[in-house]
Amino acid sequence: MTPEDVHKFLAWVNQHDPRVETSPVNVEVWGRAVGAFDNMVLKDVMLDYFARSGEKPAPSEIRRLTMSEVERREARQRALEGPKDQGPGFEKALGSHLDDPEFQRIRMEARVRWCETHDVEHDGDGWTSADRPTTARDGRTTALDGFGRF
């Protein structure tokens, strides 16, 4: 924020609480405390502060509250964006094991166990036709992808 923006902000705060002065020294103090923040965030923080407290706003207190609000908004935005792709992923990591005979044996046993648990017909050797759709006893059609998942 520029000193003019800080002065406008303090004039707005002064309309809510006349104890906050708009003197040049006060503009400088408030500018150092909250000058790095967005005007809309500061306004939201000040409105919350006025709603919760009857005390004179102190620059240090408003700075602390604004930093917390900025961190909260950033965390919310990160949560809404979801996880970023941080590596090769499950499929690429699993792909390196697809030719390993021990991995194939474990995968076959897991498929057979899953079929028996979920009452799905299987050919007894780990579904050699894994990519072909199969029909369960109850009429559902299921299919395995290349990684043995439904």
C-alpha positions in Angstrom: 0.0 0.0 0.0 1.2 3.5 -0.7 1.1 6.2 2.0 -2.0 7.6 0.3 -3.7 4.2 0.5 -2.8 3.9 4.2 -4.2 7.4 4.8 -7.4 6.5 3.1 -7.6 3.3 5.1 -7.0 5.2 8.3 -9.7 7.7 7.3 -12.1 4.8 6.9 -11.1 3.3 10.2 -11.5 6.8 11.8 -15.1 6.9 10.6 -15.7 3.7 12.7 -13.5 4.7 15.6 -12.6 8.3 16.1 -9.8 7.4 18.5 -7.7 6.3 15.5 -6.0 9.5 14.2 -4.9 10.2 10.7 -1.8 12.1 11.6 1.3 11.7 9.4 3.1 9.8 12.2 0.1 7.5 12.6 0.0 6.9 8.8 3.7 5.9 8.9 3.2 3.5 11.9 0.1 1.9 10.3 1.9 1.8 6.9 4.7 -0.2 8.4 2.4 -2.5 10.3 -0.2 -3.3 7.6 1.2 -1.8 4.4 2.0 -5.1 2.8 -1.5 -6.5 2.9 -4.4 -6.2 0.4 -7.0 -3.5 1.1 -9.9 -5.9 1.0 -8.3 -8.3 3.5 -7.6 -5.4 5.9 -11.2 -4.1 5.5 -12.6 -7.6 6.3 -10.3 -7.9 9.4 -11.2 -4.4 10.6 -14.9 -5.1 10.2 -14.5 -8.3 12.2 -12.4 -6.5 14.8 -15.1 -3.7 15.2 -17.8 -6.4 15.5 -15.9 -8.3 18.3 -14.0 -5.6 20.2 -14.8 -2.2 21.6 -11.1 -1.4 22.1 -9.1 1.0 20.0 -7.4 -0.9 17.2 -3.7 -1.2 17.6 -1.5 -1.6 14.5 0.3 -4.6 15.9 -3.0 -6.4 16.8 -4.5 -5.7 13.3 -1.2 -6.9 11.7 -1.4 -10.2 13.7 -5.1 -10.7 12.8 -4.4 -9.8 9.1 -1.6 -12.3 8.9 -3.8 -15.0 10.4 -6.5 -14.2 7.9 -4.2 -14.3 4.9 -2.8 -17.7 6.1 -6.4 -19.0 6.5 -7.4 -17.8 3.0 -4.3 -19.3 1.4 -4.9 -22.6 3.2 -8.5 -22.6 2.1 -7.4 -22.0 -1.5 -4.8 -24.8 -1.4 -7.5 -27.2 0.0 -9.9 -26.2 -2.8 -7.2 -26.8 -5.5 -6.5 -30.3 -4.2 -3.2 -32.1 -4.2 -0.6 -31.3 -6.9 1.0 -34.0 -9.0 4.1 -34.7 -6.9 5.6 -37.6 -8.7 5.2 -40.4 -11.1 2.0 -41.6 -9.5 0.8 -45.1 -8.6 0.4 -46.3 -12.1 4.0 -45.5 -13.1 5.4 -46.9 -9.9 3.3 -50.1 -10.3 4.3 -50.4 -14.0 7.9 -51.2 -13.1 6.6 -54.3 -11.1 4.2 -55.7 -13.7 6.9 -58.0 -15.3 8.1 -59.3 -11.9 6.9 -62.9 -11.4 6.6 -62.6 -7.6 4.5 -59.5 -8.0 2.3 -61.3 -10.6 1.8 -64.2 -8.1 0.8 -61.9 -5.3 -1.5 -60.0 -7.6 -3.1 -63.2 -8.8 -3.7 -64.4 -5.2 -5.3 -61.0 -4.4 -7.6 -61.2 -7.4 -8.7 -64.7 -6.5 -9.3 -63.6 -2.8 -11.3 -60.6 -4.0 -13.4 -62.7 -6.4 -14.2 -65.2 -3.7 -15.0 -62.5 -1.2 -17.3 -60.6 -3.6 -18.9 -63.8 -5.1 -17.5 -63.2 -8.6 -16.8 -66.0 -11.0 -13.1 -66.6 -11.9 -11.1 -69.1 -13.8 -8.9 -70.1 -10.8 -5.6 -68.8 -12.1 -5.9 -65.1 -11.4 -8.0 -64.2 -14.4 -5.8 -64.5 -17.3 -8.4 -62.5 -19.3 -8.2 -59.7 -16.8 -8.9 -57.0 -19.4 -12.1 -58.8 -20.7 -15.3 -58.0 -18.9 -16.6 -60.8 -16.7 -20.1 -61.3 -15.3 -20.8 -61.8 -11.6 -23.3 -64.3 -10.4 -25.8 -61.5 -9.6 -25.6 -60.2 -13.2 -23.3 -57.3 -12.7 -20.6 -56.8 -15.4 -17.2 -56.0 -14.0 -13.8 -55.5 -15.6 -10.2 -55.2 -14.4 -7.9 -52.5 -15.7 -4.3 -53.2 -16.5 -3.4 -52.9 -12.8 -5.9 -55.4 -11.5 -8.4 -52.9 -10.2 -12.1 -52.7 -11.0 
